[in-house]
Amino acid sequence: MDQTLRYDGRVVIVTGAGGGLGRQHALMFASRGAKVVVNDLGGDAKGCGASAAAADSVVEEIRALGGEAVASRTSVEDGPGIVQTAIEAFGTVDVVINNAGILRDVSFHKMTDEDWSLVQRVHLNGTRSVTQAAWPILRDKCYGRIVMTTSAAAIYGNFGQANYAAAKLGILGLANALAEEGRSKNILVNTIAPAAASRLTETASFADFMNNLRPEAVSPLVGWLAHERYNDTKGLFEVGAGYIAQLRWERSQGHCFGAARQFTVDDVAERWESIVDFSSPEHPSTLAESLTAISRALSV
């Protein structure tokens, strides 16, 4: 197997690495020379309980194959503790793969405060906690690769997953902001929306479809986004079943009434077809680019 792209000397943190996607990411990095922090609390898919076995078993796998790894058995809410494990074991951090997650699927009108808050705490707050703990180290060394994990449920919406979708789209917003903050320090932040079988998809309405999707078909993209040769940031990628594609924002040309002109609901209704016409779309990728349309409106 060609292993031109390696991670010798790099220290990689993978959260939620006790199974599924995270385990495959950890095995991939370790097989290519990285020193890996295998983080997993060992709870169930709903965020209940804890067990050291999940992280420990993956560490044993890696070591049995001749790789270097250490277990982190804490929640991702304790980002400083996870990063400290990396420092104590390997002296630094180079790559953070934010993968850990849980599900509390329920229709919105039946969703409890706990269903909502626990999902936010694990996905969004946990991603923030781990990333923020590693951030000063990456800034000081002027090097870092961070891969976030969002979901198609967040990008497109899905019944019964309001809590999950909100958290996952929040992660994308966090990633986009950090990509801008990290540019000058060579800290690249990219996001994947993976389709792969895991314990989180076992009860989904499309479980039979998802069960045919191997985690091994996601890790190669994660590896490329985390490699020192990759030099772009702020990307969003769909990946699964051997398919990889980049997504981007698209907007219509819209209609400019003019900033100084008074207009009404009736005017909006009359111009609606041009407002939603995507025949000549724009693709803003920065806040400055997004404001060009407002600048046009001010000039009308």
TAGIVEN-V52100 format. One record per backbone hydrogen bond with DSSP energy under -1.0 kcal/mol. NH is the residue of the N-H (numbers start at 1). CO is the residue of the C=O. Records with the same first field share a line. If there is no record, write none. Layout:
# TAGIVEN-V52100
NH=CO  CO
This chain:
# TAGIVEN-V52100
7=32
10=7
12=35
13=95
14=37
15=97
17=39
23=19
24=20
25=21
26=22
27=23
28=24
29=25
30=26
31=27
33=30
34=29
35=10
36=68
37=12
38=70
39=14
40=72
44=48
47=44
51=41
56=52
57=53
58=54
59=55
60=56
61=57
62=58
63=59
64=60
65=61
66=63
67=62
70=36
72=38
78=75
82=78
83=79
84=80
85=81
86=82
87=83
88=84
89=85
90=86
91=87
94=11
95=11
96=145
97=13
98=147
103=45
106=160
110=107
116=112
117=113
118=114
120=116
121=117
122=118
123=119
125=120
126=121
127=123
128=124
129=125
130=126
131=127
132=128
133=129
134=130
135=131
138=134
139=135
140=136
141=137
143=138
144=186
145=94
146=188
147=96
148=190
150=192
155=151
156=152
161=158
165=161
166=162
167=163
168=164
169=165
170=166
171=167
172=168
173=169
174=170
175=171
176=172
177=173
178=174
179=175
180=176
181=177
182=178
185=182
186=183
187=182
188=144
190=146
191=235
192=148
193=237
195=239
197=213
201=198
207=204
210=206
211=207
212=209
213=210
217=214
218=215
219=215
222=218
223=219
224=220
225=221
226=222
227=224
230=227
234=189
237=191
238=245
239=193
240=243
243=240
245=238
247=236
251=282
259=297
268=264
269=265
270=266
271=267
275=271
276=272
282=251
290=286
291=287
292=289
295=291
296=292
297=293
298=294
299=295
